[in-house]
Every structure is written in structure tokens, then in C-alpha cells.
Amino acid sequence: MKVVLDTNIIVSALNFSGNERRVLDLARRGSYDLYLSLFILQEVSGVLARKFRWDEQRTMQAIRMLRSVATILEPQRRPSVIQRNEADNRILE
């Protein structure tokens, strides 16, 4: 199974216990193939620093972990399906 997790799921998984963390833990155990883009990693990094006050070292550690378990893709198409939130289009890529 191939899965793309959006920023909210990843940030929740990194900050709280619950279903989101279980989903990320399954990726870490290789239960499914996780796919992310550089955009998603950058957005996660920004949210962790801005909203959760993570320091740079902790943030980079989380990004390294995500990169180690995910396949990082560079999308070839840029859909514009969601008019009110361009960032959501980047997730659809």
C-alpha cells in the first residue's frame, strides 16, 4: 500500500499519542510505503517551529526520521483543484 500523509497528520503524530502516531509508527515499521514531497517536509518543519516552538535540532531530527522512512518525490504535475487553499493542492501532487 502506498500512502501520502498530509502535514496535519504528521504534526499530530509527532506531538500527540493517538491514531495519527499509530499511522506514522506503521510507516516506520514498514507496514506500508510512505511517500512525501519536499513541500510536505518543509511545511511540517515550519509548523513544528512556528506553532509548537520546536527548536531547530529537534525539528531536523524529525525531518531526518521522516526522510529515512519515506520515499521523497518531486511531483511532475501541479494540480489546482482546491481553490481556497493552494497548500492542499501541493499535497495532491
N, C-alpha and C positions, 0 to 999 in steps of 0.2 A: 504494500500500500504506500502511495506517495502522498505526503501531507505538507501543506503550507500553513504555518501558524501566523496569525496576524500579531501586530505589536501588542495589543491588549492582552492576549493570551500569554505571550512570552513574559511581559512585565508582571502580570499577576502570578505566573508560575515562579518567577524569581523572588517575589516579595511575600507571597502568602502560601499556606498549605491549602489543599483542596484539589478539585478536579483538574484545574489548569496545571498544577505541579505534577499531578499523575500523568497527564498527557506528555509533558516535557520529559519526565522520567522514562516513559516508554520509548521515546526517541533516543534517549541516552543509552538505553539497553538494546537498541537495535530492533525494536518491535515493528517499526515502520521506517520508511525513508523520509527524512525531513528535508525540505527544500526551502531555502531562504534567498533573498536578494541582498545586495549591498544596501539598497534603500531601507529594507526592513531592519538590518543591523544598525544602520545609522539612526533610524527612528527610535529603536529600542535604547540605544546609547543615550540619546538626547532626553528621552522620558525618564530614564533611571537617574540621570544627573539633575534634571530640572524639577521633576515632581517628587522624587524620592530622596533627593540630596545624596545620592551615591557619590563617593569620591572617584577620581579617575582610575585608581588602581583596581578598585572593586568592579567598576564598570568594565574595564578592559578584560578583567578575569572572566566575567560573564560572557562577553563577546567572544573571547577565545574559546570558551566552552561551547558556545553555540556553533562557531565555525568548525569545531572538531567533530561535531555530531551531524552537521548538516552539509548538504551539497549546496554550494553557493552558485546561483545562476545569475547571468546577465540577460535580462529579458530582451527579446528582439522586437517585440511589438509593444506599443504603448496605447492600450485601450482607454477610451474616455467614455465610460458607461455611467459613472456616478457623477452627476453634475455638481452637486453641492460639496463634495469632499474629494479633491484631487488626490490626496494621500491614499484613499481607498482604491483608486484606480491603480496605484503603484503596487498594491497588494495583489490585485487581479492579474497583474503582469505575470 
